[in-house]
Amino acid sequence: MGFIRQQEEKLAVRFLSWQYEKLKKPIPDEAELTNQAAKIVEEAHRIAHERGRNVLSIIKDLIADIKK
């Protein structure tokens, strides 16, 4: 896995943790958060490839969808 992908996943983990705290929900363990972040980043890259959008904005949108 490349450096940028690792950084995107770390960012997604932090953003997920923040969203769980904001919603006052229990934060899953580190392995589960990492797994969720990896799926979100993968999905964001797929969407960005199809639509030509910014990966970071897509990651934020996907995480926002989780809280609904």
HELIX and SHEET records of a PDB file:
HELIX    1   1 PHE A    3  LYS A   22  1                                  20    
HELIX    2   2 GLU A   30  ARG A   51  1                                  22    
HELIX    3   3 VAL A   55  ILE A   66  1                                  12    
END                                                                             
